[in-house]
Amino acid sequence: MMAAALHAPDFERLFAALQARGYQIIGPTVRDGAIVYDTLGSPNELPVGWTDEQEAGRYRLRRRADDAWFGYAVGPHSWKKYLHPTECRLFSAERDGQGFRILPETTAPAKRAFLGVRACELAAISILDRVLLGGSYADPAYHRRREDVLLIAVNCTQAAATCFCASMGTGPQVREGYDLVMTELTGPDGHQFVVEAGTEAGRQLLEEMGCPPAAPEQCRQAEALVAAAASQMRAIRTEGIREMLYANLEHPRWDEVARRCLACGNCTMVCPTCFCTTVEEVTDLTGNDAERWRKWDSCFSQNFSYIHGGSVRSSIRSRYRQWLTHKLASWIDQFGTSGCVGCGRCITWCPAGIDITEEVAALRAGVPGAVEAITENNHGNT
């Protein structure tokens, strides 16, 4: 389908069409000094005229020179908040004679339309789909939340200083996994969007809104803005990264980063792909009712790797190494892809300002020739 043009004043029609279909609209809004995701009732709740300034350990909002609605990078929330929430009741149980009767969770969440999903976030959702829905042990709780989600993506037209999705091959151009994708244009010709459909559901929305075809100049302008965003990003060298990390498990850099790391778990909380959890069971005072809850956990917690006799990873050094090597190396072995999408949240929201791209560069610089040697050995064994 050809790209369509949607003028900002007509955006209410998109909200109305989604609400008429029973969708709860989740999108960006300004709250508590950040751009976060929450339920939206109208376009007026979008972060109109706001952008974010991000550095290692630093996030600030500031006013833009225009009234762009999506003129920011990404905030502390990811869509994981809704698909793989911080707390999830797996089942409840009630006493039945001498035993208990299990009452599984079957209530489906509301239909949701995610508005403003970036390319890196679509890649993150795809990774969660692979981890939590693929294989022999699909997660039914994740499946209930995922199946009725409509994805309205937005191409990035500017990057934060912490973004590196271009290096990871996940952005800033949205290429797949969306129902609708929009590129925001602001300037002398007015505030408008170039919109494309990626599914039948998206095509029906565009038809219902009666959007005219986008002009060739609008499409060229949209492409130029996305290309400009890519040029603003930092870079991380990814070739041979898996082998390089495996070759550097005893590198002294791990000690250096451990002296700075607070093991607070912020990086895993804001990461759109980290999925580790713990399970807790609670009962009422009578002992007649019980519930099993799943809650987010972090590999930075010492208790996370606790087994009989103590923690497997008792030092911060070992826990940071586990997180980084899993994200960029052993995740590839497990799931066939990197666990990092280059959103940069772990850099921005680390209170110590630890930068994953700098750590990888330092590790790579420490063992010249190691990547090539291991790669040759691996090729020899295949």
Secondary structure as UniProt FT lines:
FT   STRAND          4..7
FT   HELIX           8..10
FT   HELIX           11..20
FT   TURN            21..22
FT   STRAND          24..31
FT   TURN            32..33
FT   STRAND          34..39
FT   HELIX           43..45
FT   TURN            48..49
FT   STRAND          50..55
FT   TURN            56..57
FT   STRAND          58..63
FT   HELIX           80..83
FT   STRAND          87..96
FT   TURN            97..98
FT   STRAND          99..104
FT   STRAND          112..117
FT   HELIX           119..133
FT   HELIX           140..146
FT   TURN            147..148
FT   STRAND          149..154
FT   TURN            161..162
FT   HELIX           165..168
FT   STRAND          180..185
FT   TURN            188..189
FT   STRAND          192..197
FT   HELIX           200..209
FT   HELIX           216..231
FT   TURN            239..240
FT   HELIX           241..246
FT   TURN            247..250
FT   HELIX           253..260
FT   HELIX           266..270
FT   STRAND          277..283
FT   TURN            285..286
FT   STRAND          289..296
FT   TURN            299..300
FT   HELIX           302..305
FT   STRAND          306..307
FT   TURN            308..309
FT   STRAND          310..311
FT   HELIX           316..325
FT   HELIX           326..330
FT   HELIX           331..335
FT   HELIX           345..348
FT   TURN            351..352
FT   HELIX           356..366
FT   TURN            368..369
FT   HELIX           370..381
//
